[in-house]
Amino acid sequence: MPRQRNTAKPKKPPIQQERADFALPSNVYDHISKALKTNTWGDEIEVLEHNDYLLFPAAILKRKTDGSFEEEKCRLRVPREHEMRKARGQAREIMTEDGLDWKEDADLFTNIETWCILSQSIRSYTEPFEPFDPDPRSLEKRYDKHSLMAIWAKLDALTRIVDPRPDDLSTGEIIGLIVAIAREENTGPLADYGSPAQSSCIVTMARLCAISLGSKSFLERLKGFRVAQ
């Protein structure tokens, strides 16, 4: 009896994900959070205080000719509101100088605004802790975009860490928030919670909505649904 031809396609080997050398150090911000709870920031992670700002140790990574990364040590300072406004004004000025419309080229504006924030937030590693590179244009020419995005990710994580608002919610608290948002017809109740808690609430709302969409009675009720303004 002739052998049947095997028509099954050979399995492809799993794709190996390229290691992101510029990613955050493993568990570094979990470590910072733990140190915060045990009041050991200064001893464990060398957090300094200067002019009423906390300064966190960090490094900008630059690719070298041998393929490895070189670290340029610096410190990160979480920006405050007046610095965010200054960064936005700087970004608009740069867009105007380059002949770009910050409304039409919103993606470019976001990038430039990010570099403006970083130019104020990245500080020298040692005193007097001056801006590492106060010129946003110089900063974006000095480093690759991915190097800047990596340090931006660190700054974003630190921004969440210094947020005093609670970031852990129980299921009951999330349901209570959803009910409050529905009752007030705005997202104001979320303002009392940090970014992780806000994200958890929004994702839970989406999951509940997706589950409800499988119900015929729910779909019937949607016919007269009024979108909140």
C-alpha positions in Angstrom: 0.0 0.0 0.0 1.6 3.3 -1.1 2.4 5.7 1.7 0.3 8.8 2.0 2.0 12.0 1.4 2.2 14.2 4.5 0.7 17.5 3.5 0.9 19.1 7.0 2.9 22.2 7.0 6.0 22.0 9.2 5.7 24.0 12.4 7.7 27.2 12.4 10.1 27.7 15.3 8.9 30.3 17.8 9.9 33.8 17.0 12.6 34.9 19.4 11.8 38.3 20.7 14.8 40.6 20.4 16.0 41.7 23.8 15.4 45.4 24.4 18.7 46.5 25.9 17.4 50.0 26.4 14.5 48.8 28.5 14.1 49.6 32.1 16.3 47.6 34.5 14.5 44.6 35.8 12.1 45.4 38.7 13.9 48.7 39.4 10.7 50.5 39.9 9.1 47.7 42.0 12.2 48.1 44.1 11.7 51.9 44.4 8.1 51.3 45.4 9.2 48.8 48.1 11.8 51.2 49.3 9.2 53.9 49.6 7.0 51.8 51.8 10.0 51.0 54.1 11.4 54.5 54.1 14.8 53.4 52.8 14.9 55.4 49.6 18.1 57.3 50.4 20.0 54.1 51.5 18.8 51.7 48.8 18.5 53.7 45.6 20.4 56.9 46.4 17.5 59.2 46.0 18.6 62.8 46.8 16.6 65.9 47.6 17.7 69.2 46.1 15.7 72.5 46.1 12.6 70.6 47.2 12.8 68.1 44.3 13.6 64.4 44.5 16.5 63.4 42.2 16.5 59.7 41.1 19.6 58.0 39.7 19.4 57.1 36.0 21.4 56.7 32.8 21.0 57.5 29.2 22.1 54.6 27.0 24.0 55.1 23.7 25.0 52.4 21.3 28.7 51.9 20.8 30.6 50.7 17.7 31.0 47.2 19.2 27.2 46.9 19.6 27.2 47.3 23.4 25.6 50.2 25.2 27.4 53.0 27.0 25.8 54.5 30.0 25.8 58.3 30.7 24.9 58.7 34.3 22.3 61.3 35.2 19.5 62.0 37.5 15.8 62.4 36.9 13.6 65.0 38.4 9.8 64.6 38.0 8.5 67.8 36.3 5.9 70.0 38.0 3.1 71.9 36.4 4.9 75.2 35.7 7.7 73.1 33.9 5.1 71.3 31.9 3.6 74.6 30.7 7.1 75.9 29.9 7.8 72.7 27.9 4.6 73.2 25.9 5.5 76.8 25.1 8.9 75.7 24.0 7.5 73.0 21.8 5.1 75.5 20.0 8.0 77.9 19.4 10.1 75.1 17.8 7.2 74.0 15.6 6.7 77.6 14.5 10.5 78.0 13.8 10.4 74.9 11.7 7.3 76.0 9.7 5.1 73.3 11.2 1.5 73.6 12.5 1.4 72.1 16.0 -2.3 71.2 15.5 -2.0 69.6 12.1 1.3 67.8 13.0 0.2 66.6 16.4 2.4 63.5 16.4 5.5 65.7 15.8 4.4 68.2 18.4 4.1 65.3 21.0 7.7 64.2 20.3 9.0 67.8 20.5 7.1 68.4 23.7 8.6 65.2 25.2 12.1 66.4 24.4 11.3 69.8 26.0 10.2 68.1 29.2 13.2 65.8 29.2 15.6 68.8 28.7 14.3 70.1 32.1 14.0 66.7 33.9 17.3 65.1 33.1 19.9 66.5 35.5 23.6 66.2 36.0 24.5 63.3 38.2 26.5 65.4 40.7 26.0 68.9 42.1 24.8 71.4 41.2 22.4 69.1 39.4 21.9 71.4 36.5 19.9 70.4 33.4 21.9 67.7 31.6 21.2 69.4 28.2 18.8 72.4 28.6 18.4 72.8 24.8 15.7 70.4 23.4 17.1 70.7 19.9 20.6 69.8 21.1 19.2 66.8 23.1 17.4 65.3 20.1 20.5 65.6 18.0 22.8 64.3 20.7 20.9 61.0 21.3 18.9 58.5 19.2 15.2 58.6 19.6 15.0 55.2 21.2 17.5 56.3 23.8 15.4 59.3 24.7 12.2 57.2 24.7 13.9 54.8 27.2 14.7 57.6 29.6 11.2 59.0 29.1 9.8 55.7 30.1 11.8 55.8 33.3 10.6 59.4 34.0 7.0 58.3 33.4 7.4 55.4 35.9 8.8 57.8 38.5 6.0 60.2 37.9 3.6 57.4 38.9 5.7 56.4 41.9 5.6 59.9 43.5 1.9 60.2 42.9 0.3 60.1 46.4 -3.0 58.9 45.2 -3.9 55.2 45.7 -3.2 53.0 42.8 -4.6 49.7 44.0 -8.4 49.1 43.8 -10.5 46.2 45.0 -13.2 44.8 42.7 -15.8 46.4 44.9 -14.1 49.8 44.7 -13.9 49.6 40.9 -17.6 48.8 40.6 -18.3 51.7 43.0 -16.2 54.0 40.7 -18.1 52.8 37.6 -21.4 53.5 39.3 -20.2 57.0 40.4 -19.0 57.8 36.8 -22.4 56.7 35.4 -24.3 58.7 38.0 -22.3 61.9 37.4 -21.9 61.3 33.7 -18.2 62.4 33.8 -14.9 60.9 34.7 -14.4 63.2 37.7 -14.4 60.4 40.3 -11.3 59.0 38.7 -9.3 62.0 39.7 -8.9 60.8 43.2 -6.8 57.8 42.0 -3.4 57.3 40.4 -2.9 56.2 36.8 -2.7 52.4 37.4 -6.1 52.6 39.3 -7.6 54.7 36.5 -6.4 52.2 33.9 -7.8 49.3 35.9 -11.2 51.0 36.1 -11.3 51.8 32.4 -10.3 48.2 31.4 -12.9 46.7 33.8 -15.6 48.9 32.2 -14.5 47.7 28.7 -14.6 44.1 29.8 -18.0 44.4 31.4 -19.3 46.1 28.3 -17.8 43.4 26.1 -19.5 40.7 28.2 -22.8 42.6 28.1 -22.7 42.9 24.3 -23.3 39.1 24.2 -26.7 39.6 25.8 -29.7 40.1 23.6 -31.6 42.1 26.2 -28.6 44.4 26.6 -28.5 45.0 22.8 -32.2 45.8 22.9 -31.6 48.4 25.6 -28.8 50.0 23.5 -31.3 51.1 20.9 -32.4 54.0 23.1 -29.0 54.6 24.6 -27.9 58.2 24.9 -24.2 59.0 24.5 -22.9 61.2 27.3 -21.7 64.6 26.1 
